[in-house]
């Protein structure tokens, strides 16, 4: 304990962050666009942050609609099949991923700087024109069922789920982001498509 030193009084309790250089625009359709330039590496991350997560699933709360949509968005659009989407991003050296939380779903494509136009085009197409193909829906249902099973084998995850179910008995936080298997199993591709629209 002799090696521990208190922070100088003038610095304690204050965290200094560099000033933000992000630029923000709100488009006529309500879409908010934020650009944060960082030239420390020749890469870009093109992201769509959707203000919807598992707590906003209305009458389907607890079904995991946002989570399955996260899995499905890049599986095909009105203009591209899933293989074309993957190939175009791979051709520019990019990577597609997404995540879902209680209050948001985030889709992103990381690319070398020369691939930004391709990433923007693919992400915009998926956000607006995804078809959520039924055959892909069936495959992703099984992937997500395996996620449910893995979660049941994880004591830390189970402890967290039980904590939230106990602490938030009347709030949507009581349901896991992935949903509850019994409710999830009742979902149809049509319901996911309606939620997407």
C-alpha positions in Angstrom: 0.0 0.0 0.0 3.0 2.3 0.3 3.2 2.7 -3.5 -0.3 4.3 -3.8 -0.4 8.1 -4.1 -3.3 10.4 -4.1 -4.0 12.5 -7.2 -3.0 16.1 -6.9 -5.9 18.2 -5.6 -6.0 20.4 -8.7 -6.6 17.4 -10.9 -8.9 15.2 -8.8 -12.5 14.8 -10.0 -11.9 16.6 -13.4 -11.5 14.7 -16.6 -10.3 16.8 -19.5 -11.5 15.7 -23.0 -10.2 17.2 -26.2 -12.6 19.5 -27.9 -14.9 17.7 -30.4 -14.3 18.3 -34.0 -17.4 16.4 -35.1 -19.7 18.0 -37.6 -23.5 17.4 -37.3 -26.2 17.9 -39.8 -29.9 17.2 -39.5 -31.4 16.5 -43.0 -34.9 17.5 -44.0 -36.1 13.9 -43.5 -34.9 14.0 -39.8 -31.8 11.9 -40.4 -29.0 13.1 -38.2 -25.6 12.8 -39.8 -22.4 13.1 -37.8 -18.9 13.2 -39.3 -15.8 12.9 -37.1 -12.6 13.1 -39.0 -9.5 11.3 -37.8 -6.6 11.1 -40.1 -4.4 9.0 -37.8 -5.0 5.9 -40.0 -6.2 5.6 -43.6 -9.4 3.9 -42.7 -13.1 4.9 -42.2 -16.0 3.5 -40.3 -19.4 4.2 -41.9 -22.1 3.6 -39.3 -25.9 3.8 -39.0 -27.1 4.2 -35.4 -30.8 3.5 -35.2 -32.6 4.8 -32.2 -34.4 1.5 -31.7 -33.4 -1.4 -29.6 -35.0 -4.2 -27.7 -37.0 -1.9 -25.4 -38.8 -0.3 -28.4 -40.4 -3.5 -29.8 -43.9 -2.4 -28.7 -46.3 -5.4 -28.7 -43.4 -7.7 -29.5 -41.2 -6.7 -26.5 -39.2 -9.7 -25.4 -39.1 -11.2 -28.9 -35.7 -9.9 -30.0 -37.0 -8.2 -33.2 -34.1 -5.7 -33.1 -31.6 -8.5 -32.7 -32.8 -10.6 -35.6 -33.0 -7.5 -37.7 -29.3 -6.9 -36.9 -28.6 -10.4 -38.3 -30.8 -9.9 -41.4 -30.2 -6.4 -42.7 -27.2 -7.3 -45.0 -28.8 -10.6 -46.3 -30.1 -9.0 -49.4 -31.7 -5.8 -50.8 -34.0 -4.9 -53.7 -30.8 -4.3 -55.8 -28.3 -6.7 -54.4 -28.1 -10.3 -53.1 -26.2 -11.1 -49.9 -23.3 -12.5 -51.9 -22.9 -9.3 -53.9 -23.1 -7.2 -50.7 -20.4 -9.3 -49.1 -18.2 -9.3 -52.2 -18.4 -5.6 -52.8 -17.3 -4.9 -49.2 -14.6 -7.6 -49.5 -13.4 -6.1 -52.8 -12.6 -2.8 -51.1 -11.0 -4.5 -48.1 -13.9 -3.9 -45.7 -15.7 -5.5 -42.9 -19.4 -5.5 -42.0 -20.8 -5.9 -38.5 -23.6 -4.8 -36.2 -24.8 -4.9 -32.6 -28.1 -4.4 -30.7 -28.6 -3.0 -27.2 -31.6 -2.0 -25.2 -31.9 1.4 -26.8 -30.1 1.2 -30.2 -29.1 -1.0 -33.1 -25.9 -0.1 -34.8 -24.8 -1.3 -38.3 -21.3 -0.5 -39.5 -18.9 -1.1 -42.3 -15.1 -0.5 -41.7 -13.1 0.1 -44.9 -9.8 1.5 -46.1 -10.4 5.2 -46.9 -10.8 4.5 -50.7 -13.8 2.3 -49.9 -15.9 5.0 -48.2 -18.2 5.6 -51.2 -18.9 1.8 -51.5 -19.5 1.5 -47.8 -22.0 4.4 -47.8 -23.8 3.0 -50.9 -24.1 -0.5 -49.4 -25.1 0.8 -45.9 -27.7 3.2 -47.3 -29.1 0.4 -49.6 -29.4 -2.0 -46.7 -31.0 0.6 -44.4 -33.7 1.5 -47.0 -34.1 -1.6 -49.3 -33.4 -4.7 -47.3 -35.6 -7.6 -48.3 -35.0 -9.8 -45.3 -35.2 -12.9 -47.6 -37.4 -15.7 -46.1 -34.8 -18.4 -46.8 -32.1 -16.3 -45.0 -34.6 -15.7 -42.1 -34.9 -19.4 -41.5 -31.1 -19.8 -41.4 -30.6 -16.9 -39.0 -33.3 -18.2 -36.7 -31.2 -21.2 -36.2 -28.0 -19.1 -35.6 -29.9 -17.1 -33.0 -31.3 -20.2 -31.3 -27.6 -21.4 -30.9 -26.9 -18.0 -29.3 -29.7 -18.6 -26.9 -28.2 -22.0 -26.0 -24.7 -20.5 -25.6 -26.1 -17.9 -23.2 -27.8 -20.5 -21.1 -24.3 -22.1 -20.6 -22.7 -18.9 -19.4 -23.1 -18.3 -15.7 -22.1 -14.6 -15.9 -24.7 -14.0 -18.6 -27.4 -15.9 -16.6 -26.6 -13.9 -13.5 -27.0 -10.6 -15.5 -30.2 -11.8 -17.0 -31.6 -12.7 -13.6 -30.5 -9.4 -12.1 -32.3 -7.4 -14.8 -35.4 -9.6 -14.6 -35.5 -9.0 -10.9 -34.6 -5.3 -10.9 -36.9 -4.3 -13.8 -40.0 -6.4 -13.3 -42.3 -3.9 -15.0 -39.8 -2.4 -17.5 -38.7 -3.8 -20.9 -35.2 -4.1 -19.4 -36.5 -7.3 -17.8 -36.1 -9.0 -21.2 -32.7 -9.9 -22.7 -31.8 -7.9 -25.8 -31.8 -11.2 -27.7 -35.3 -11.8 -26.5 -36.8 -14.8 -24.7 -36.8 -18.0 -26.6 -40.5 -18.8 -26.1 -41.5 -15.4 -27.5 -38.8 -15.4 -30.2 -40.0 -18.8 -31.5 -43.4 -17.2 -32.3 -41.9 -14.5 -34.6 -42.5 -14.6 -38.3 -40.5 -13.1 -41.1 -43.4 -10.9 -41.9 -43.4 -9.4 -38.4 -39.7 -8.7 -38.7 -40.3 -7.0 -42.0 -43.1 -4.9 -40.6 -40.8 -3.8 -37.7 -38.1 -3.0 -40.2 -40.4 -0.8 -42.3 
